[in-house]
């Protein structure tokens, strides 16, 4: 049986398998595992509605208190902060082992290599991702994704950027760094762990439709392979942040002004 190089680099800790298994399930249940179930329920609701998927819309970053900008800002910041709690939980669980988020390569020790690699990955995935989304929507496999629906207030773009950073940190730390470490400690083979991480990433994007599920699964495979090569989630957080900033801010600037960008 082939050994996962990351599991070899970070050998099994003296915790019973049951403890590690239950811990992993609880972390996922409090974060992206729950999002995957929610997305599945949303997808079932979408496919059972009359009409095609492309005639329906999935809206992200919407107003939480319409007409009350300061209260809306408070809700937006609260949502971003609370979504990062599972990352702090992972940091705490790693400290229990005598490790830290640095073990996963999420630190500031290599800022320029992380930025360079992340920007390169974002450039490649961003261009192909837009094309894949447009094709999937045109074929009826995807809903129309509305990346933002915030009011035109002064904090709109800062909140969109913070939301992008939150998504990137949460997903890459948990779905790649933490999950691969725990699955390796539980004795999963590298191939099985890769599939589990990629399917999980696809699952919580299922609310977008089959296209969102498949496209993010492919992205998940690429990110796992890059993580195993670089042994750092830092570049992946940079890449994911740039992709989401491009989607959120780009939509805010271009929606209704260019013909190729679908709007709700």
N, C-alpha and C positions, 0 to 999 in steps of 0.2 A: 504493500500500500504506500503510495507516495505521500511524503510528509509535507505539510504546508510550511514553507520557509518562514512565514510570520509566526507560526506556532512554535517553530524551533527557536526563533529569535527570542520569543517570550514563552518559555516553557510553562507547562501546567502549574498552577498555584495549588497550595495544599488545602483546597476547598473541595468538599464532596461534589460529585457531578450533579447531584440533585440541587444543591445550592446554586451552582452556576446556571443550571437549566432554568430553575424557577426565577432567578434574578433576571435572566435574559428575557423571559416571557413577560415579566412585570414591566421591565423597561419598555418593551415594544407595546405592551397594552396601554401604557401611559403616553405613548407618542405615536410613532408611525404605523405600528400594527393596528391601532385603533383607527387611524386615518385610512388604512387600507380597507377595513370593514365598512367604514362610512362611505368610501368611494364606491365600493361594490354595491351597496344599497342604492346610492345615487344613480349608478349605471343601470341597475335593474329598473329603476323608476323611469329613466330616460328612454330605454328601449321599448318599454311598454306603453309609451305615449304615442298617439297618432302622429304620423309624419316621420321624416328621416331625422337622424341625429344632427345633420348639419343645419337644420332649421331650429335647433335648440341652442341655448347658450349656457356656458358655465362662467360665472363672474367671480373674479378674485379681487381682493383689496377693495371691498365696497365700503361705503359709508356705514358707520355703526350708529350714528345719531344725526340723521339728516336735518339740516337747518340749524344745528347747534355746533359750530365749528370747534370750540374749545372742548366741549364734552366729547365730540367725535375724536379729536386728537388724543384725549385721555384714554378712550377705548382702544384706539389704534396702538398706542404705546403699551397699554396693558396687555393686549393680545400678543404683541411681539415679545414682550418680556416673559409672559407666562409660557409661551411656546418653547422657550429656551430652558425651562426648568429641567426637562429630561437630560439635557447636556450637563447641567450641574450635578444631577444625580449620577451620571456616568463618571464624572470627575471624582465624586465622592467614593464610588465603588472601586475605582482604580486606586485611590489613595489607601483604601483598605488593604490592597495587595502590596503597598509600598511603591506603587507606580503613580503616574499622572497622565494628563492629556498629552504630555510630551512623548509618552510611550507610543501614542498613535500618530505622532508627527503633527500635532496641532499646537504650535508654539511659534515664537518669533526668532528662532535661532537661525533660520535660513530665509529671510524675507524676500531677497531678490530672486533666488532660484525658484521659490514658490510662486512669485508674481509672474516671472517669465514663463514657466511651464503652464501655469493656470491660464494665462492670456492666450497661449498657443492652442491649448485644448479648447478654450471657449471659441476661438476663431473657427476652428474646424467643425466643432459640434453645432455652433450657432447657425452657420450657413446651411449645413445639411438638415438641421432640425426644422428650420423655417420651411424649406422645400418639402420635407416629409409631412409636416402639419398641413400645408396647403393641399398636397395631394390626397392625404387621408380624409380631409374634410370634403374635398371635391368628390371623392368616391363614396361619401356617406358613412365613413367609419369613425368620424370625430364630430363632437359638438363644436360650435363656434366658441373659442376661448376668449373671454374678455379679461385681459390681465389686470385692468384697474377700472374702477368706477367711482373715484373719489371726487369731491367737489373741487373747484378751482380756488384753493386757498393757499396761503403762503407755505404751509407745512406739507403740501401734497408730495413734492418730489423727495424731500428728506425722509418722509415716511415710506415711500416706495423703495428707496435705497435701503433703509433699515429692514424692511420686510424681506428684501432680496437676501441681505446678509443673514437674517434669521433662518430663512429656508436653507441656505447653503450650510451654515454651521450645524443645524439640527440634523439634516439628512446625511451629510458626509461623516460627521463624527459617529452617528449611531448606525447608519445602514452600511457603512464601509468599515471604519476603524474599530468601533466597539463590537459590532456583530461578528466580523471576521475573527477578531481575537477570541471571543467567547466560543464560537463554533470550533475553532482550532483547538481550544482547551478541552472541548467536549469530544474531541476525536473525529470530527467531520473531515472528510477528504477535501482538498482544495477545490475540486470540481463541484462537489455538492454545495460547499459554502458559497461559491461563486453564483450558482443557480439560485440559492436561497436569497442572497443579497439582491440579485437582479430582479427576481420575481417580486420581492417586497417593494422595491423601488417602483416597479410597474404598477403594483396593486393600488398604491395610494394616488396614482394618477389616472385610475380607471374612470373617475368621474368625467374625464374628457372624452371617453370613448375607447374603442379598440386601438385606434391610432396612438392615443396617449399612453396606453398600456404597453404596446409593443415598442414604441419609440424610446420610452424610458427604460424598458428592459435592456435594450441594446446599449443605451447610455450606461446603465448599471454594470454591464459586462465590461465595457471599456474602462470605467472608473475602477473596478476591482483589479483589473490587470495593471493599470497604471499605479495603483496603490501598492501592489505587490512588487512592482519594479522599483518605485521610489521609496516605499515604506513611510510615506507621509500623506496625511489627509490635507495638509496645507495647500498644495497646488489644486486639489479638487475643490476645496472651499473657495479659492480664488476663481476657478473656472465657473463653478455654479453661481457664485455671486455675480460675475460679469454677465452670464447668460440671463439671469433673472432681472438684473438691472436693465439690460438691453430690452427684454420683453416688456417690463413694466413701464419704464420711462419712454421707450420707443413707441409703445402703443399710445401713451398719453400725448405724445407729440404728433403722431402720424394719423391716428384714427380719424376717419372722415376726410382726410386730405389726400390719400393715395388710394387708387382703385383696387390694388391687389390685396389690401389688408381687410379681411372680413370683420365686420362689426355686427353687434346684436341688433 
